[in-house]
Amino acid sequence: MNKLGILFFGTLFIFLLGCSAGELISPNYYILEYYQHSEKEELRQETPLDLSVYVYDTKIPKIYNKNQIVIRHFGPRITYSDYDLWGVKLSKTIPELISKRLNSYNIFKRTQREILDTRADFEIITNLNNIELFKSETVQLARLNIDFVFRKSEQADILVKHSVNVEKVLLFDDVDTFVQTINNMLLDETDNFIRKIIIYSALDDEAVLPSIKTREEVEPLIFEISEEEEISGGKGLLLLPAITRTDNEPHYKIIDKYGYEESGKMGTAIPLLEGIYSIKYGSGKANQLMTQDIIKVVPRYKTIIEPDWGCLIVDIMDEKRNFAKVRYEVFDLENGESFGSEFPAEEEVGEQEKVWVLKPGIYKVTVNNEPFNTYRDFTTIYVEKGKVQKLTIVMKTDEEDNPTNMAGAGVLEESFLEASLANLKFSSAIHGNVNINSNNEVDKDNPETTITFNTQLENYLIYDKDPLHYTMKNLIEVGTSKTTDTDFRLAADEFDLKNTLIYYFLKNVGFYSRFDMNSHFFPEKSYHSDKFYYTKIDKENNVADSVFADEVEIKSSLFPLVLKEGIGINYRILNLSRANLSLRAGFGIRQDINNDFYDLTSTETINNIEHRIYTKLESESKTGTEVSVVGNFQLPFNLTYSTNADFLFPFSKDDDYTMEWENVINLKLFKYISLDYKLKLENKIPETGDEYIVEKHSLFLRVTYFLR
């Protein structure tokens, strides 16, 4: 069984590593291309200027004249992307786009990119100063800094100059959107440059250029496409950005020209056939939804809708900053229409915040089922276009900590601070437990049952920012127990620490490393209602101690100390708001440091007196293939289930495999009271070789106080 396990999981590990390696070193190449659909009809000329123009290669500083896309971090630091590369030479591609634009608009009689026998009448020179992707924790920008120059050949005097230094917020955080945004900016600024040439030709007092029809500078026009336009059948993308940068903004409707509807999710680009579409989006009833018409989807192009909406999130707490489950309702302050009512999200049990997508304006929020025209238990808030407002409502409480009426409300500065630090989350809680334990570790057919009272301090630290994900979980537990025949004794004593760091090089596949430690604080004793003889045998098989007593110390402080280290591949099977499941496989080390740890190896009754033999255990160290399954699920009816299965298959055939599988089910009964059931399974292989599974059951009636 051990050899098969090693072979299977070793093969799985190598397979995942091999499959991933090809993706890991595979770069992405990006191009700039001509978008015919972005042409401006008002710039097109019936009769071109009877002149020729030569478009030079673009001059680019050395720092930007590379294959790698330049990433600027807010400040003086820049980096080069190793796997996002330009698939074209910018110095050649940019003038090619300009030339094609000039020809399409019929501006000059001849536009050339090559030096001919006859020198062109005029020259166009471009200097690309900056082209880079700005990145920060909260925003990503596309920056373009370029100069266009139009002059007469072999003369230094500049006739038309157009300088551009613009930044544009990316509504979707990927390199595809960055390149497409830069592509649009280059074509738009080329249009502005051409517009200036047209105006100069009409207003030139010295008649350097022939006069053509005067055109005033105009804003980009909305494309109007007739119903009879032929559809080519190509596909493009439509994106309504999620301005909260979460996955719980509402869905919206996409309607084609035939009236067929499909659903889209904000923040996710939806592939559509080329054509004209309408969209309906927002919160509330059907007649309260916002609409946009004449949205053109172009093949191989991502149409991004500029937000004309804002978002509202409502958080309700009491004066102690504890979650308060109070229904609230959102009204339009102008006409009194209700957009609906909702309970706030209890994030501690995995619920997601409700995101209201609304038209810009002032809204009235009431609690305790108060109507729109109420003068109590209400507040107002202004929702701005393209922005997120987080409204915090504070409730008063009665003697039993039940929410009563509103104490205050507003947008707190710390809400924005929390949003900026959302990648790093820390939580801590104290639990008080009434515990019923049953386990068959000593005798598989006769489980022991005790009632204990214990306290737990539970700490979580999570850092989640692609591509890194770090999780620290620490549990400190101390408790006492009492049976009918005994006084209070130390019953629960555990220190458990789990650290996992994952680097995702693909969306759901990454390298992991982990370090786990399990120990306890106080010496552990074994008791009996009657006195007994016990003998301790050390590692050299010598008698270390032999006493007649009713208790014996079998573990010293801190020992046994169990350490686990591992590295390998992590595959994220599920990554949903209410369900997470990961499979890990790799190289593992386990160290059982058994200083002063004695195990009961035999018992014998002589003259009605029990004689026990305790043998000191050797410290152990195992290396092998480790496999882990880690999951967390938010179930209906306030149920939470978490599981952690941990296997180690040693390389040495003399070592036995180890298995630990912990399952925890939590049922939330009241605000601070929950019922916890824990089942921990471990394999045990005694010297007799008769392997069996140790079952450790724990049932907690737990009172919780969240420190933060």
N, C-alpha and C positions, 0 to 999 in steps of 0.2 A: 504493500500500500504506500509506504514512504517513497519507494523508488518511482512508482507511477505518479505520485503527487509531484515529486521533483521534476520528472520528465515533462508532465503536462504543463505545470506552471512556468517552468523554465522555457519551454517552447513558446508559450503564450507571451512571455516577457520579450523574447527575442523577436517574435513576430510583430508585436506592437512597436518595438524599437526600430525594426527594419522598415516597417510601413511609414513610420513617422519621420524617419531620417530623410527620406526622399522629399517629403513636404518641407522639412526644416530648411533645407539648403536651396529650395526652389524659389528664385526671386520673382517679383511681379514687375512687368514692364508696362509703362504708360506712354501714350501718344497724345499729341495735339492734332486736332483735325478741323476741317472746315464745316461749319454748321450752316447749311443753306437756309434753314428755317429761321435763322436769326437775322436775315437781311432786312434792311429798312427801305421800304419802297420809295419814301420821299427823297432818298439819296440817289436813286437811279436816274441817269441822264439819257435823254433821247439822242442828243448829239454830243460826242466826246470832244474834249479839247484837242485841237490839231497839234499835239505835242507828244513827245516820247519821254518816258521816265525810267530811270534805272534804280532798282531796289537793292541796296547793299546787304551783305550778310550782317546779322545783328552782332554788335560788340557786347561781350559778356565778361565781367571780371572773373578772374581765375577761381575765386571762391565758389562761384555759382556755375562755372563752366565744367561741370562734372556729370557723370551718369547718375550719381545718387541724388535723390530728392533731399533738399536742404530743410532741416527742421530747426526752427529757432525757438528756444525756450525764453520766456519773458525775462529779459535781461541781456547780458552780453554773450551768453553761451549759445552755440549752434552745434548740431550734430548732423551726421549724414546717415540716412537710412540704408542699411545693408541689403534689404530685400525689396525696397521700393525704388525702382530705377526708371529713368527716362529711356524709352525705347527709340527716341529720335534725337538728332542734334538740334538743340534749341536755336543755335546760331543760323541754321538753315531753315528750320520749320517756320519760325516766326515771320521772316520776310516772304516765305511762300504763301502764308495765310494773307499777308498784306497784299501781295500781288494778285491773288485770286479775288480778293475783295474789290480792288480797283477795277479789274476786268469785269467782274460781275455787275458793278455799278456803271460801267461804260464811262469812266472818268477821263482816261487818256486814250489817244489813238493807238499807242503802243506802250505796253508795260513789259519790261525785260528784266531777266535775272542774270543774263549772261552778257559780257562785253562784246559788242558787235563792231564791225568795221566803222560804222557811223556812230559817233558818240551821242548818247541821249541828251535831250534838251535840259532835263532836270534830274535831280537825285533825291532819293529818300533814304535817310540814315536812321537807324534805331540803336539805342543804347539801353540794354537791359541791366539795370542797377541791382535789383533784388527780385527774386522769385522764390518764395519760401512758405513753408507751413508753420504757422505759429501754434504752439501748444502750451496749454496750462491745465490745471486741474479742473477748471470750470468752463473753459471756452477754447475753441480752436478757430483760427483765422487763416484765410488765404491772403497773402500780401504780394502785390505787384507794383514795382517801381520801374517805369520805363519812359524813355524820351523818344518822341517822333520828331524828325526834322525834315523839312522840305526846302530845297534850295536849288538855285540854278547851277548847272554843271560847272565845275572848276572855279566857283566863286565862294568866298567865305560867308557872304551875307546870307542870313537866314530869312526866308520869306514867311514860313509858317513853322511854329514850334508848338508841340503839344506834350506837356509833361504830366505824368501820372504817378501818383504815390497813394494807393488805396489799399485798404484792408476790408475784408468782408467776412462776417461770421459764417462759419460752416454749420449748416443746419443738420448735418449728419456726420458723425465723427469717423470717417474712413478716408483713405487716400483717394479712392475713386471720386468722391465728392470734391476733394481738394483740386484734383486735376481738371475735372469738369468746370469747376468754378473759375479756375485760372484761364481755361480755354474761353469761357464766356467773357471774362474781363478783357482778354486780349482782343477779341472780336468787337466788343462794345467800344473799346478805346480806339480801335482802328476806325470805326464808324465816326467817332467824334473828331479824329484827325482829318478824315476825308471831308467832313462837314466844314471844318475850318478852311480847307483848301478851296471848297466851293464858294464859301463866303468871301475869301480873299480874292478869288478870280472875279467876283462881281463888284468888289469895292476897290480894286487896285487902281489907284490914281495914276501910277506911272505906266500902266498898261504892260506890266511884265508878263501877265497872262491874258489871253483873250477872255472876254466877258461871256459868262454863261448864265443861264437863268438863275436869279437870286432865290436862295432858300434860307429861311430862318432856322435857327437851331430849334429842334422839337424834341419832346420826350419820346421814348420808344413807344411805338403804337401797339395796340392789342391786335393780334391776328384775328381776322374774321374769315372763317372758312365756310364755304357754301356746303349745303347738304349734299350736293352732287359730286363733291370732290372724291376722286378715286382713292381708295385705301390700299396701300401696298401690301399689308399683311405683316409687316415687321413689328417687333415688340420694343416698347420702351418702358421706363419705370416712372411711377408716380409716388411721390413721398410727401406726406404731411408730417412735419417734424414733431417729435415729442419734446416740448420745451421744458418739461420737468426732468427729462433724461431718465425716465423710468418706463417700465413696461406695463403700467396699469392705467394709462390714459384710455379713454373710451374708444370704441370702434367707430368708424364712419362709413357712409354709403357712397359707392361709386356708381354712377348711372351713365350708360352709353346712350347714343343718339336714338336707339330703338326702344329705350325705356327699361332695358335689362339692368338689374342691380347686382352688385356684389359688395362684400364687406372688406374693408381695409383696417389695419391697425396703425395708429399713430406711432411714428418712429420706425416703421418697417416699410421699405420700398416695395411697391406692388407692381409686378409685371403686367402690362396691358398691351393689347393690339394698338397699332397706330390709329389715331382718331381723335374725336372731340368728345369730352366727358364733362359731366357735372358732378359735384360732390355735395353732400349734406353731412354736417358734423356739429358736435357740441353736446351739451348736457340738456336734459329736459325732455318735454314732449315733442312730437313730430313737428308741430307748428312753431316750436321755439328753436329749432335747429338753424344754424347758419348755412348759407349756400354759396357756391361759386360756380359759374357757368363758363362755357367756352374755354375749357382747359385742354390744351393740345398736347397729346402724347406723341412723341417723335421717336422713330426707331433708333436704338442704341444711344439713347439720351435719357438722363434722369431729370424729369420735371419736378422741381421742388417748389412747393407752395409757400410763399411768404406768409408767416402767421399774421392774421388779422384778429386773433383771439387772444385771450389770456387764461390763466389757470388759477384756481382757488383750491387750497387744501385747508381743512378745518381740524384743529386738534383741541380736545377738551380734557382738562385736568382739574383736580381740586387744589386747594391752597398748599397742600403738602407735595404738589407735583406728581401725584398719583393719577393714573388713568381713571377717567370718570365716564361711565357708559350712560350718556345722556343724548337723546335724540335732538337733532337740530334741523332747521329748515332754511332754505335759501330762496329769497325773493328778489325780484327786480324792483329797485326802489322807485323807478320812474312810473311803472304801470301796475305794480303790486302782484305780478304774475309769480306763481311759485314754480321753481325749477325742481322741487322734490325735497324729501327729507331723508336723513341718513344718520346712522350711529358712527361715531369716530372709530378709527381703527385701533385695535389693541395690538400694537406691534410686538409686545413681549410674548404673545402666543402665535406670532407669524402672520397676523392679518395685514393686508396692504391698505395704505391710505387711499381714500376716495379722492379722485382728481376731478374737479368740476371744470369743464371747458366752456367758457362763457364769452359773450361779446364784451368788449371794453365798456366799462360803466361802473355805477355805484350799486352795490347790492346790500340788502338787509338780511341779517342772519339772526334767527330767533331760536330759543331753546324752550324746553318744557311745553312743547306743543302750542306755543303762543302764536296768534294769528299775525297777519301782516301789519294791522293797524295798532299793534300793542305799543305801550309806552314803558314796558318793563321786560327784562330778560331778552334784550336785543342789542345788537351792535351793527355798524355799517362798515363797509370796506370797498375801496376802489380797486377794480381789476384793470390793469393796464395791458395794452396790446403787446404780445410777445414776452410777457413777464409772468412769473409765478409769485403769488401772494400766499403766505402761510399765516392763517388767522388762528391765534391761540385764545381760547375761552377758558376762564377760571371760574369754578363753581364753589359756592359755600357748601358746607356739610353740616349735618346734625350730629348728635352725640354718638350715633351708631355709624358715622362716616358715610351716610347716604347723601348724595348730592341734593341740594335744595334749590337755590336760585343763583343767578349770575353774580359773581363778585367783581369781575372786570374782564376786558377783552381788548385785543389789539395785535399788531404785528410786532413781535419781540425781536430785538437785535440778535438774541442768541439763536433764534430759529435760522437766521441766515448763517450764523457761525456754525451751527450743526450741519447745515447743508454743505458748507465748504469743507468740513472735516468728515464727511460721510464715508470716506474710504476707511477711516479708522474708527472702530466702535469698541467700547468697553462697557461691560455690565457686570454688576456684582449683586449678590443676594444672600440673605441669611435665611435658612430654613430651620424650623423646629418640627421634630417628627415624633410621632408615636408609632413604634415599629414592631411588627410581628415577623419574626424570622423563623425559617424552617430550612434545614439543610441536612444532607446525608453524607457529608464529607468523611466523618469518622466511621459510620456504618451505613452502607447504602440501603439496608432494609429497615433501619430504625432511625428515622430523622429526628433531630432535636429541635424543639420549639421553645423560644423565649420571647418575652415582651421587653422592649427597650425604649428608652427615651434618649434622643440624640439631637445634636445640632450640626448643621452643615453650613460651611461658607463656600459659595460657588462663584467662581470668577471666569469671565469669558473676555478674550481679546481677539478681535478680528480685524485684519487689514486686507482689503479687497480692492485692488486697482490693477487692471490688466497690464502686464501678464502675470503679476504676483498675487498669490492668495496665501495668507498666513492665519492660522488658527491656534490659539492657546486656550486650553480648558484646564482649570485647576479646581479640585474638590478636596476640601479639608473636612473631615467628619470625626466627631468625638461624641460618644454616648455611653450611658450606663444602663444596666439591666438589673432586674430583680425577679427572683422566683419565690415560690412559697417558702422554701427552706433556706434561702440565702439573703444576705443584705445586699445593698447596692454594690455592683461591681462594674468595672470597666468592660463595656460590651462592644462598642464600636470605636475604632481608632484607625484612621486611614488618611494617607496623604497621596493623592493621585494627580499627576501632571502629564498632560499630553500636548505636544508641540508638533505642528505639521506646516511645512512650507512647500507650496506648489508653484512651479513656473510653467504657465500654459504657453506652449509654442504653437499649438493649434487651438481651435475654439474649445474643444472638450478633451484634449489630450495634453498632458504636461509631465514634467519631471517632478518627483516629490522627494523630500527628505523629512525624516521625523525623528523625534527624541521623546520617549515616554519614560516616566519614572513612577514607581509605586513603592510606598513605604508606610511606616506608622511612627508614632511619637513615643509611646510608653511601653514598658515591658508587658508581655502577655503571659497569663498564667492559665493553667488547667485546674479546675476544681472538682471536688467530689464530696458528696454529703457525708461519707465515712472516711476515716483516715486510711491510707494505703501506703505500701512500700513502693518507692520508685527508685530506679537505678538509671543513671545517665552514663552512656558509653561515648567516649570521644572518638576522634577520627582514627586514632591508632588502636582502637578497640580496647582501650583501657577504661576502667571504671572511674569516672570523674566525680560522681556524687552518688550517695545512697542514703535515703532519708525516709523516715516514717512520718507522713504528714497528710493534710487534707488538701494541699495545693502544691503545684510545681510550676516553676517558671520555665517556659518552653521557648520564648523569644525575648531577645534583649531589645533595648530601644533602637529604633531606626532599621533593625534587621529582622527578617530578610529584606534586602533591597533589590528590587527587580528593575533592570534597565533594558530598554528596547531601542535599537537604532535601526534605521532602514533607509534605503534609497531605491528609486525605481520609477516606474511609469504609473501615472494616475489617469484613469479614464472616467470622465464625468458622464454617467449614464443619464441622469435626470438633473436638470437645473431649473426648476420651476419655483414660483413664489411659495408654494405650499408643499413641495416635494423635492428632496435632494438625495441623490444616490450616486456613490462613487465606488469604483473597483480599482484596487491598487495591487501591483505585483512587482517584486524586485528582490534585491539582496537585503537580508535581515540579520541582525545580531541580537541575541538575548543573553543577558548576564543575570544570574541568580546569585547574589552575594549573601551567603548564609552564615554569617558570623553568629555564634551562640544560638543557633536554631536547632532545636531537638524535635524529632518526629517520633510519635508513638509507634513502635514496631511490633510489640507483643504484649499481651496481658495473660495473667495466670492467677487463679484463685487457690490459695493454700490455707487450710484451716479458717475458711470464711474471710480471709484477708486477701485483698487484691494486690497483686504484684505487677508493676508496670516497668517495661524496658523502653527507655528513650534513647535514640541513637542520633548523634550529632551529624547533620547533613553537610555534605561537601558543597562548596561553591561550584557553580556550573557556568559554562559559557558555550553557546551554540551559534553556529553560523549556518545559513541555509537560504532557501527560497521562501520569502514571506508573501502572504496573500491576505488582503484585508478588504472587507466590505463595510462601508460607512454610509448610513442613511438617516434622514430625518423627515418625518411626514406630519403635516397638519391635517387631521381627520375631522369629519363632522362631529357635532355634539361636544365641542370643546375638548376633543381628544388629541393628544400628541404622542407620536410613537417614534422612538429613536433606536437604532441598532448599530452595533459595532462588533463585527466578527473578525478575529485575528488568528491567523494560522502561520506556523513556522515549520517547514519541512527541512530538517538538518541535512547537510551534505554528508556527514559521517553516518554510516549505517549503524554505528553503536549507539547513537543518540535517538531518542524517541521524539516524535513530532509533538508540538504543543498546540492547543486550541483554547481560545477564550472567546466567548460570545456573550455580549451583554445586551439585554433588551429592556427598555424602559417605556412604560405606558403611563402617561399623566392625564388625569381627568380633572379639569378645573371645576370645582363645585361652587365656590363663591369668589369674591374679589381677591382675597389673600389665602384662601384655603383650597387645597387640591388633594387628590388621592393619587399616590404613586405606587406602581407595582414594578418591581425590578426582578428580572430572572437572569442569573448569570450561570453559564454553563462552562465547565472546564473538564478536560480529559485528565484522568488520573491513572497512572500505570504503577501499581505496587510492585514490590520485589517478586511477588508470586507470578507477575505477568498477566493477571486477570484485569484487563483494562475496563474501566467504566467511566461514566460521565457524572461528575459532581454537579448537583443542582443546588443553587443558592437562591432561595426565594426571599423577597423582602416586600412588605406591604406598609406604606407610609400614609398616615393622615398628616399632611404637611401644611404648616402655616408659614407663609413667605413674606419677607419684607425686603423690597428692592432698595439697595443702597444708592444705585444710580442706573 
